Structure formats: structure tokens, C-alpha cells
Amino acid sequence: MKTKVFVLFCLIFYLSGCAQYMDRPPTAIGDEATYLEKAMATPLTFSITKEKAEEAWGRINGFIGQYSSMKIQTASQYIIQTYNPSDTIHYGYSANRAQKGDEYEFSVSCFSGGGFGGVKKIPNQNAHILAHYALTGEIIPHLVVQ
């Protein structure tokens, strides 16, 4: 009995250690690294003029539809929300916008599920790539982890 408990404990310890290595976004070099630096510097909450808001919202909607591993649960003029992932290998998204005077304020996020609150680095990178894409239209698709 002690051996089984020990083996189970070792397996859990091993898998929890592996989880930190699974949370590694793709490595970028050269022009991709420059793009990724710009994307990671893009805030996840940002404002856009009224004239460019529809284009940005369309990009956000298209990005989530294409790159999320979870189905869209809610989509309206002001919110897009996927179902919540139940494990660390799937990524969900949330985006919203609100009119603030002559501008729209946007907020985007990406998240995973599973034990220990999911992974953090990959969803963070995905969210910044989404924000950058919404603002600029620039994307390097293989840097988005699906």
C-alpha cells in the first residue's frame, strides 16, 4: 500500500513539474521576435476612435473564431465570450468594448483551465497578440497557440 501511495505521489509531483514546461509559448527569432516584442507591449485594455472601432471589433471576432480552441458562447456588439476550458491545453477568450465619448474602450483576455489555475504564459501571449492584431491588423499566425 505504501508503495502505491509513493508511486502516486511521485507521478503527481512529476506531472505538476511538467506543467511549467508545457506553458512555454513558441520561440520567435528575427522579425518574429520584433513583432512579438511589439505585441507584448500592447496593452490588453486600449481605446480606439469611433471610426476604427468596427474594424477592430471585426478583427477580434475573427481572431477568437479562428484561434480559440473553445466555441463562442456569447457574441454581441459589446461582448465576445467563449466557453471556459476545463484543462490546460485549451484556451478561451473574452473581449468587450464600451463607448467612452468619441472613443471605444476595448478589453481582451485569454485563459486556460485545469488544475492549479491553468497555465499563464501562453494565454498572456495570445491575449497580447489579439490586442495587437485588433489595433494594427498585423499577425503572425503560428505564434498563436491553439
Contacts in CASP RR format, 6 or more apart in sequence:
PFRMAT RR
TARGET T0000
AUTHOR 0000-0000-0000
METHOD contacts of the structure
MODEL  1
MKTKVFVLFCLIFYLSGCAQYMDRPPTAIGDEATYLEKAMATPLTFSITK
EKAEEAWGRINGFIGQYSSMKIQTASQYIIQTYNPSDTIHYGYSANRAQK
GDEYEFSVSCFSGGGFGGVKKIPNQNAHILAHYALTGEIIPHLVVQ
16 116 0 8 1.000
19 88 0 8 1.000
19 116 0 8 1.000
19 118 0 8 1.000
19 119 0 8 1.000
22 88 0 8 1.000
22 89 0 8 1.000
22 119 0 8 1.000
23 88 0 8 1.000
23 119 0 8 1.000
23 120 0 8 1.000
23 121 0 8 1.000
23 122 0 8 1.000
24 121 0 8 1.000
24 122 0 8 1.000
25 121 0 8 1.000
25 122 0 8 1.000
25 125 0 8 1.000
25 143 0 8 1.000
25 145 0 8 1.000
26 142 0 8 1.000
26 143 0 8 1.000
26 145 0 8 1.000
28 35 0 8 1.000
28 36 0 8 1.000
28 140 0 8 1.000
28 143 0 8 1.000
32 140 0 8 1.000
32 143 0 8 1.000
35 138 0 8 1.000
35 140 0 8 1.000
35 143 0 8 1.000
36 125 0 8 1.000
36 129 0 8 1.000
36 140 0 8 1.000
36 143 0 8 1.000
38 132 0 8 1.000
39 125 0 8 1.000
39 128 0 8 1.000
39 129 0 8 1.000
39 131 0 8 1.000
39 132 0 8 1.000
39 143 0 8 1.000
40 125 0 8 1.000
40 128 0 8 1.000
41 128 0 8 1.000
42 128 0 8 1.000
42 131 0 8 1.000
42 132 0 8 1.000
42 135 0 8 1.000
43 131 0 8 1.000
44 107 0 8 1.000
44 108 0 8 1.000
44 109 0 8 1.000
44 127 0 8 1.000
44 128 0 8 1.000
44 131 0 8 1.000
45 105 0 8 1.000
45 106 0 8 1.000
45 107 0 8 1.000
46 105 0 8 1.000
46 106 0 8 1.000
46 131 0 8 1.000
46 134 0 8 1.000
46 135 0 8 1.000
47 100 0 8 1.000
47 103 0 8 1.000
47 104 0 8 1.000
47 105 0 8 1.000
47 106 0 8 1.000
48 56 0 8 1.000
48 103 0 8 1.000
48 104 0 8 1.000
48 106 0 8 1.000
48 134 0 8 1.000
48 135 0 8 1.000
49 102 0 8 1.000
49 103 0 8 1.000
49 104 0 8 1.000
50 99 0 8 1.000
50 102 0 8 1.000
50 103 0 8 1.000
50 104 0 8 1.000
53 97 0 8 1.000
53 103 0 8 1.000
53 104 0 8 1.000
56 104 0 8 1.000
56 106 0 8 1.000
56 134 0 8 1.000
56 135 0 8 1.000
57 77 0 8 1.000
57 97 0 8 1.000
57 104 0 8 1.000
57 106 0 8 1.000
57 134 0 8 1.000
59 133 0 8 1.000
59 134 0 8 1.000
59 137 0 8 1.000
60 80 0 8 1.000
60 95 0 8 1.000
60 106 0 8 1.000
60 108 0 8 1.000
60 130 0 8 1.000
60 133 0 8 1.000
60 134 0 8 1.000
61 75 0 8 1.000
61 80 0 8 1.000
63 93 0 8 1.000
63 130 0 8 1.000
63 133 0 8 1.000
63 134 0 8 1.000
63 139 0 8 1.000
64 72 0 8 1.000
64 80 0 8 1.000
64 82 0 8 1.000
64 93 0 8 1.000
64 95 0 8 1.000
64 130 0 8 1.000
65 72 0 8 1.000
67 91 0 8 1.000
67 126 0 8 1.000
67 130 0 8 1.000
67 141 0 8 1.000
67 144 0 8 1.000
67 146 0 8 1.000
68 82 0 8 1.000
68 91 0 8 1.000
68 92 0 8 1.000
68 93 0 8 1.000
68 146 0 8 1.000
69 85 0 8 1.000
69 89 0 8 1.000
69 90 0 8 1.000
69 91 0 8 1.000
69 92 0 8 1.000
69 146 0 8 1.000
70 82 0 8 1.000
70 83 0 8 1.000
70 84 0 8 1.000
70 85 0 8 1.000
70 90 0 8 1.000
70 91 0 8 1.000
70 92 0 8 1.000
70 93 0 8 1.000
71 82 0 8 1.000
71 83 0 8 1.000
72 80 0 8 1.000
72 81 0 8 1.000
72 82 0 8 1.000
73 81 0 8 1.000
73 82 0 8 1.000
73 83 0 8 1.000
74 80 0 8 1.000
74 81 0 8 1.000
75 81 0 8 1.000
77 97 0 8 1.000
78 96 0 8 1.000
78 97 0 8 1.000
78 98 0 8 1.000
79 94 0 8 1.000
79 95 0 8 1.000
79 96 0 8 1.000
79 97 0 8 1.000
80 93 0 8 1.000
80 94 0 8 1.000
80 95 0 8 1.000
80 96 0 8 1.000
81 93 0 8 1.000
81 94 0 8 1.000
81 95 0 8 1.000
82 92 0 8 1.000
82 93 0 8 1.000
82 94 0 8 1.000
83 92 0 8 1.000
84 92 0 8 1.000
84 111 0 8 1.000
84 113 0 8 1.000
85 91 0 8 1.000
85 92 0 8 1.000
85 111 0 8 1.000
85 112 0 8 1.000
85 113 0 8 1.000
85 114 0 8 1.000
86 113 0 8 1.000
86 114 0 8 1.000
87 112 0 8 1.000
87 113 0 8 1.000
87 114 0 8 1.000
88 112 0 8 1.000
88 113 0 8 1.000
88 114 0 8 1.000
88 115 0 8 1.000
88 118 0 8 1.000
88 119 0 8 1.000
89 112 0 8 1.000
90 112 0 8 1.000
90 113 0 8 1.000
91 110 0 8 1.000
91 111 0 8 1.000
91 112 0 8 1.000
91 122 0 8 1.000
91 123 0 8 1.000
91 126 0 8 1.000
91 145 0 8 1.000
91 146 0 8 1.000
92 110 0 8 1.000
92 111 0 8 1.000
92 112 0 8 1.000
92 123 0 8 1.000
93 108 0 8 1.000
93 109 0 8 1.000
93 110 0 8 1.000
93 111 0 8 1.000
93 126 0 8 1.000
93 127 0 8 1.000
93 130 0 8 1.000
94 108 0 8 1.000
94 109 0 8 1.000
94 111 0 8 1.000
95 106 0 8 1.000
95 107 0 8 1.000
95 108 0 8 1.000
95 109 0 8 1.000
95 130 0 8 1.000
96 106 0 8 1.000
96 107 0 8 1.000
97 104 0 8 1.000
97 105 0 8 1.000
97 106 0 8 1.000
97 107 0 8 1.000
98 104 0 8 1.000
98 105 0 8 1.000
99 105 0 8 1.000
106 131 0 8 1.000
106 134 0 8 1.000
108 127 0 8 1.000
108 130 0 8 1.000
108 131 0 8 1.000
108 134 0 8 1.000
109 123 0 8 1.000
109 127 0 8 1.000
110 123 0 8 1.000
110 124 0 8 1.000
110 126 0 8 1.000
110 127 0 8 1.000
110 130 0 8 1.000
111 118 0 8 1.000
111 123 0 8 1.000
112 118 0 8 1.000
112 119 0 8 1.000
112 122 0 8 1.000
112 123 0 8 1.000
122 145 0 8 1.000
125 143 0 8 1.000
125 145 0 8 1.000
126 144 0 8 1.000
126 145 0 8 1.000
129 139 0 8 1.000
129 140 0 8 1.000
129 143 0 8 1.000
129 144 0 8 1.000
132 138 0 8 1.000
132 139 0 8 1.000
133 139 0 8 1.000
END
